[in-house]
Every structure is written in C-alpha cells, then in structure tokens.
Amino acid sequence: MAAKLKTARLDQGFEIEPQDDGSTKLTVRGSGLGVALLLAVFVWLLLMSMGIWSLIMPMINPQTEAWLLPVILLPVAITAGWQMFRRRPFVLTISDEGIRKGSTLYPISQISEVFVDNAREGDIVASGVVVGGAGAVATQSATMSANRWWRRRLAAVSYRVNLRHGRKVVRLASALDEDKATALFHYLTHPR
C-alpha cells in the first residue's frame, strides 16, 4: 500500500487578498521582539525603574510603599508598547500600475529597485541576490557579552523591505525577520 502524500501548507509570512479591481492587497505584520528579547527588555526596564524610583521616592515621602506600583507598571507598559509598535501591520497594494502604500502610488516605471536591508547591521539585499548573516546568529559563543547578545537578537528582527523611487527610499515594511523580509522581497520582484 502506497503512503498518502501530504501537501505542504504555503506560508508567505503575510496576507494576500485579491481585490475586485485586479490589484492585490498585502498586509505584512512586523515580527515583534521574540520571547527572549521581550523578557530581556522587561527585566532591564524593571531594574532601571527600581533604581530610579528607589532614589526618588525616599526624598518625596520616606514612609510610603506606594512607589512599588510604578516600578512594576512602567516597565510593563513600555515593553508592551514597544512590542505593539514592532508588530504593527503594513498595508501595500500591488497592481499593474505600481505599488501603493497608503494613498501614494509608486509607478512601476519609476521604481528603480526593491531591496531588503537590516536597520541594525547595515546588510543590503538587492536585485534578487540574497546576501546575509543567517549563519551569524547560529555561531554565537556561550560567553557572549550581554550587549552583543542584545544587538544580534534585535538585528534578527530588524529587516526592512524598501523601494527606490528616484532618489528617495520608501520603506514598505520594517521590523521583519529575515524569512518574512525575503518572502516579501521575492513576492514583489518576481512575476506571478
């Protein structure tokens, strides 16, 4: 008896919605910070908050214990706000005329390139050539300093997809991981 083959589910990393006018609406959501980085941000903010409040509150009112509430709430609010900002959606409309972001249309004939770069490392991926640091994170040393760990984790979710319209660079999406940025790049640059 032959084994039944399963068809793999295609995950582009973004939503694709065909429109009535023949265009395609893409909704790309940022990748966020990831659990480890989110926890590191929260702990760092909590320590900073505890240090600042422990210096300020005894000067204002030494008998109060009410300073514990802002020590916890402020880091939670800042961490949640940063995560929501990095997971915000980007909406693009692709048509035969060009790429529309918001209310601005960038005609195909005026777009000289679509490229991927990394806001933290400066890597640029353009013209369909993928150059990158995919293996850089996998070869981390166990004794890596916290600062290097932080930068690499943040760089892993700091890819941006851009287009060049004349001399202007237009950001189409940011705060993406490498896989999502590469998938969007290929979707925009390869004929469907």
C-alpha atoms as a printed R data frame, in Angstrom:
    type eleno elety resid chain resno       x      y       z
1   ATOM     1    CA   MET     A     1   0.000  0.000   0.000
2   ATOM     2    CA   ALA     A     2   1.435  3.377  -1.015
3   ATOM     3    CA   ALA     A     3   1.770  6.060   1.629
4   ATOM     4    CA   LYS     A     4  -0.525  9.023   1.232
5   ATOM     5    CA   LEU     A     5   1.412 12.202   0.489
6   ATOM     6    CA   LYS     A     6   0.607 15.338   2.389
7   ATOM     7    CA   THR     A     7   0.751 18.679   0.596
8   ATOM     8    CA   ALA     A     8   2.740 21.326   2.451
9   ATOM     9    CA   ARG     A     9   0.835 24.429   3.508
10  ATOM    10    CA   LEU     A    10   2.274 27.604   1.947
11  ATOM    11    CA   ASP     A    11   3.024 30.322   4.484
12  ATOM    12    CA   GLN     A    12   4.156 33.528   2.776
13  ATOM    13    CA   GLY     A    13   4.548 35.399   6.071
14  ATOM    14    CA   PHE     A    14   1.933 37.946   5.048
15  ATOM    15    CA   GLU     A    15  -1.705 38.058   3.988
16  ATOM    16    CA   ILE     A    16  -2.569 38.232   0.283
17  ATOM    17    CA   GLU     A    17  -6.037 39.500  -0.672
18  ATOM    18    CA   PRO     A    18  -7.024 39.820  -4.359
19  ATOM    19    CA   GLN     A    19  -9.131 42.946  -4.918
20  ATOM    20    CA   ASP     A    20 -12.077 43.474  -7.292
21  ATOM    21    CA   ASP     A    21 -10.079 45.899  -9.476
22  ATOM    22    CA   GLY     A    22  -7.421 43.246 -10.228
23  ATOM    23    CA   SER     A    23  -4.902 44.537  -7.699
24  ATOM    24    CA   THR     A    24  -3.580 42.590  -4.736
25  ATOM    25    CA   LYS     A    25  -3.586 43.866  -1.172
26  ATOM    26    CA   LEU     A    26  -0.703 42.689   1.028
27  ATOM    27    CA   THR     A    27  -0.785 43.001   4.809
28  ATOM    28    CA   VAL     A    28   2.598 42.444   6.403
29  ATOM    29    CA   ARG     A    29   2.876 42.381  10.189
30  ATOM    30    CA   GLY     A    30   6.179 43.137  11.921
31  ATOM    31    CA   SER     A    31   7.894 40.233  13.647
32  ATOM    32    CA   GLY     A    32   7.979 41.760  17.123
33  ATOM    33    CA   LEU     A    33  10.784 41.114  19.573
34  ATOM    34    CA   GLY     A    34  10.542 37.413  20.377
35  ATOM    35    CA   VAL     A    35  10.154 35.936  23.852
36  ATOM    36    CA   ALA     A    36  13.811 36.064  24.961
37  ATOM    37    CA   LEU     A    37  14.333 39.645  23.825
38  ATOM    38    CA   LEU     A    38  10.971 40.734  25.250
39  ATOM    39    CA   LEU     A    39  11.900 39.256  28.629
40  ATOM    40    CA   ALA     A    40  15.339 40.906  28.496
41  ATOM    41    CA   VAL     A    41  13.747 44.304  27.747
42  ATOM    42    CA   PHE     A    42  11.295 43.903  30.619
43  ATOM    43    CA   VAL     A    43  13.981 42.864  33.140
44  ATOM    44    CA   TRP     A    44  16.269 45.710  32.064
45  ATOM    45    CA   LEU     A    45  13.442 48.254  32.360
46  ATOM    46    CA   LEU     A    46  12.389 46.805  35.716
47  ATOM    47    CA   LEU     A    47  15.912 47.162  37.100
48  ATOM    48    CA   MET     A    48  16.180 50.719  35.765
49  ATOM    49    CA   SER     A    49  12.778 51.593  37.213
50  ATOM    50    CA   MET     A    50  13.645 50.128  40.613
51  ATOM    51    CA   GLY     A    51  16.882 52.102  40.721
52  ATOM    52    CA   ILE     A    52  15.309 55.400  39.752
53  ATOM    53    CA   TRP     A    53  12.235 55.058  41.997
54  ATOM    54    CA   SER     A    54  14.274 53.889  44.988
55  ATOM    55    CA   LEU     A    55  16.285 57.116  44.757
56  ATOM    56    CA   ILE     A    56  13.360 59.477  44.147
57  ATOM    57    CA   MET     A    57  10.613 58.172  46.466
58  ATOM    58    CA   PRO     A    58  12.524 58.331  49.780
59  ATOM    59    CA   MET     A    59  13.156 62.021  49.089
60  ATOM    60    CA   ILE     A    60   9.481 62.705  48.390
61  ATOM    61    CA   ASN     A    61   7.863 60.597  51.119
62  ATOM    62    CA   PRO     A    62  10.076 58.122  53.033
63  ATOM    63    CA   GLN     A    63   7.153 56.317  54.740
64  ATOM    64    CA   THR     A    64   5.241 55.322  51.610
65  ATOM    65    CA   GLU     A    65   5.319 51.929  49.956
66  ATOM    66    CA   ALA     A    66   3.205 53.186  47.008
67  ATOM    67    CA   TRP     A    67   6.319 53.521  44.863
68  ATOM    68    CA   LEU     A    68   6.200 49.770  44.161
69  ATOM    69    CA   LEU     A    69   3.224 50.171  41.786
70  ATOM    70    CA   PRO     A    70   5.009 52.414  39.210
71  ATOM    71    CA   VAL     A    71   8.118 50.219  39.485
72  ATOM    72    CA   ILE     A    72   6.109 47.324  38.005
73  ATOM    73    CA   LEU     A    73   3.593 49.146  35.784
74  ATOM    74    CA   LEU     A    74   6.025 51.408  33.947
75  ATOM    75    CA   PRO     A    75   8.256 48.575  32.591
76  ATOM    76    CA   VAL     A    76   5.169 46.519  31.660
77  ATOM    77    CA   ALA     A    77   3.651 49.474  29.763
78  ATOM    78    CA   ILE     A    78   6.873 50.366  27.928
79  ATOM    79    CA   THR     A    79   7.611 46.736  26.981
80  ATOM    80    CA   ALA     A    80   4.043 46.165  25.747
81  ATOM    81    CA   GLY     A    81   4.095 49.436  23.792
82  ATOM    82    CA   TRP     A    82   7.385 48.587  22.090
83  ATOM    83    CA   GLN     A    83   6.129 45.107  21.176
84  ATOM    84    CA   MET     A    84   2.896 46.526  19.703
85  ATOM    85    CA   PHE     A    85   4.911 49.096  17.712
86  ATOM    86    CA   ARG     A    86   7.183 46.388  16.274
87  ATOM    87    CA   ARG     A    87   4.204 44.143  15.394
88  ATOM    88    CA   ARG     A    88   2.221 46.859  13.606
89  ATOM    89    CA   PRO     A    89   0.803 45.967  10.181
90  ATOM    90    CA   PHE     A    90   2.000 47.453   6.883
91  ATOM    91    CA   VAL     A    91  -0.540 47.506   4.040
92  ATOM    92    CA   LEU     A    92   0.542 47.607   0.379
93  ATOM    93    CA   THR     A    93  -1.488 47.332  -2.796
94  ATOM    94    CA   ILE     A    94   0.199 45.828  -5.849
95  ATOM    95    CA   SER     A    95  -1.276 46.457  -9.293
96  ATOM    96    CA   ASP     A    96  -0.150 46.696 -12.927
97  ATOM    97    CA   GLU     A    97   0.317 50.434 -12.356
98  ATOM    98    CA   GLY     A    98   2.686 50.068  -9.409
99  ATOM    99    CA   ILE     A    99   2.900 49.736  -5.659
100 ATOM   100    CA   ARG     A   100   0.594 51.800  -3.475
101 ATOM   101    CA   LYS     A   101   1.434 52.445   0.156
102 ATOM   102    CA   GLY     A   102  -1.225 54.425   1.950
103 ATOM   103    CA   SER     A   103  -2.545 56.989  -0.514
104 ATOM   104    CA   THR     A   104   0.671 57.216  -2.567
105 ATOM   105    CA   LEU     A   105   1.171 55.252  -5.797
106 ATOM   106    CA   TYR     A   106   4.719 54.472  -6.910
107 ATOM   107    CA   PRO     A   107   4.503 53.672 -10.654
108 ATOM   108    CA   ILE     A   108   6.385 50.561 -11.787
109 ATOM   109    CA   SER     A   109   8.287 52.583 -14.407
110 ATOM   110    CA   GLN     A   110   9.655 54.895 -11.686
111 ATOM   111    CA   ILE     A   111  10.794 52.189  -9.234
112 ATOM   112    CA   SER     A   112  14.466 51.501  -9.873
113 ATOM   113    CA   GLU     A   113  14.817 48.712  -7.291
114 ATOM   114    CA   VAL     A   114  13.241 46.892  -4.394
115 ATOM   115    CA   PHE     A   115  15.702 45.873  -1.701
116 ATOM   116    CA   VAL     A   116  15.985 44.421   1.775
117 ATOM   117    CA   ASP     A   117  18.288 45.889   4.385
118 ATOM   118    CA   ASN     A   118  18.877 45.452   8.077
119 ATOM   119    CA   ALA     A   119  18.469 48.506  10.283
120 ATOM   120    CA   ARG     A   120  20.969 47.187  12.845
121 ATOM   121    CA   GLU     A   121  23.694 45.582  10.748
122 ATOM   122    CA   GLY     A   122  23.580 47.564   7.510
123 ATOM   123    CA   ASP     A   123  23.261 44.459   5.314
124 ATOM   124    CA   ILE     A   124  21.683 45.284   1.957
125 ATOM   125    CA   VAL     A   125  19.974 42.683  -0.224
126 ATOM   126    CA   ALA     A   126  19.088 43.942  -3.675
127 ATOM   127    CA   SER     A   127  18.240 42.786  -7.213
128 ATOM   128    CA   GLY     A   128  17.305 39.303  -6.110
129 ATOM   129    CA   VAL     A   129  20.708 38.497  -4.645
130 ATOM   130    CA   VAL     A   130  20.359 37.338  -1.046
131 ATOM   131    CA   VAL     A   131  23.416 38.243   0.993
132 ATOM   132    CA   GLY     A   132  23.116 37.949   4.710
133 ATOM   133    CA   GLY     A   133  24.038 36.869   8.116
134 ATOM   134    CA   ALA     A   134  21.744 33.887   8.524
135 ATOM   135    CA   GLY     A   135  24.562 31.814   9.992
136 ATOM   136    CA   ALA     A   136  25.909 34.586  12.234
137 ATOM   137    CA   VAL     A   137  23.381 34.006  14.985
138 ATOM   138    CA   ALA     A   138  23.912 30.223  14.969
139 ATOM   139    CA   THR     A   139  27.624 30.534  15.748
140 ATOM   140    CA   GLN     A   140  27.262 32.533  18.971
141 ATOM   141    CA   SER     A   141  29.757 31.948  21.752
142 ATOM   142    CA   ALA     A   142  28.419 30.869  25.130
143 ATOM   143    CA   THR     A   143  30.423 33.677  26.731
144 ATOM   144    CA   MET     A   144  28.965 36.394  24.514
145 ATOM   145    CA   SER     A   145  28.527 39.682  26.303
146 ATOM   146    CA   ALA     A   146  25.004 40.898  27.014
147 ATOM   147    CA   ASN     A   147  25.494 43.856  24.702
148 ATOM   148    CA   ARG     A   148  26.428 41.680  21.713
149 ATOM   149    CA   TRP     A   149  23.589 39.272  22.504
150 ATOM   150    CA   TRP     A   150  21.147 42.185  22.600
151 ATOM   151    CA   ARG     A   151  22.360 43.641  19.286
152 ATOM   152    CA   ARG     A   152  22.210 40.297  17.459
153 ATOM   153    CA   ARG     A   153  18.744 39.460  18.772
154 ATOM   154    CA   LEU     A   154  17.450 42.886  17.781
155 ATOM   155    CA   ALA     A   155  19.171 42.679  14.385
156 ATOM   156    CA   ALA     A   156  17.449 39.333  13.706
157 ATOM   157    CA   VAL     A   157  14.065 41.118  13.709
158 ATOM   158    CA   SER     A   158  15.166 44.424  12.134
159 ATOM   159    CA   TYR     A   159  14.958 43.655   8.420
160 ATOM   160    CA   ARG     A   160  13.236 46.229   6.203
161 ATOM   161    CA   VAL     A   161  11.806 45.991   2.686
162 ATOM   162    CA   ASN     A   162  12.236 49.200   0.682
163 ATOM   163    CA   LEU     A   163  11.842 50.534  -2.819
164 ATOM   164    CA   ARG     A   164  13.865 53.217  -4.560
165 ATOM   165    CA   HIS     A   165  11.671 55.831  -6.235
166 ATOM   166    CA   GLY     A   166  14.047 58.246  -7.949
167 ATOM   167    CA   ARG     A   167  16.484 59.351  -5.264
168 ATOM   168    CA   LYS     A   168  14.013 58.618  -2.473
169 ATOM   169    CA   VAL     A   169  13.994 55.364  -0.484
170 ATOM   170    CA   VAL     A   170  10.472 54.369   0.545
171 ATOM   171    CA   ARG     A   171  10.090 51.905   3.417
172 ATOM   172    CA   LEU     A   172   7.388 49.364   2.621
173 ATOM   173    CA   ALA     A   173   7.716 47.279   5.815
174 ATOM   174    CA   SER     A   174  10.075 47.102   8.780
175 ATOM   175    CA   ALA     A   175  10.767 45.125  11.972
176 ATOM   176    CA   LEU     A   176  10.689 41.860   9.996
177 ATOM   177    CA   ASP     A   177  12.683 38.696  10.475
178 ATOM   178    CA   GLU     A   178  14.879 37.599   7.562
179 ATOM   179    CA   ASP     A   179  12.476 34.938   6.278
180 ATOM   180    CA   LYS     A   180   9.490 37.281   6.149
181 ATOM   181    CA   ALA     A   181  11.537 40.075   4.529
182 ATOM   182    CA   THR     A   182  12.933 37.688   1.891
183 ATOM   183    CA   ALA     A   183   9.460 36.279   1.124
184 ATOM   184    CA   LEU     A   184   8.014 39.782   0.659
185 ATOM   185    CA   PHE     A   185  11.009 40.798  -1.482
186 ATOM   186    CA   HIS     A   186  10.532 37.785  -3.767
187 ATOM   187    CA   TYR     A   187   6.783 38.388  -3.992
188 ATOM   188    CA   LEU     A   188   7.362 41.992  -5.103
189 ATOM   189    CA   THR     A   189  10.186 41.285  -7.558
190 ATOM   190    CA   HIS     A   190   9.112 38.047  -9.250
191 ATOM   191    CA   PRO     A   191   6.268 37.847 -11.758
192 ATOM   192    CA   ARG     A   192   3.160 35.990 -10.577
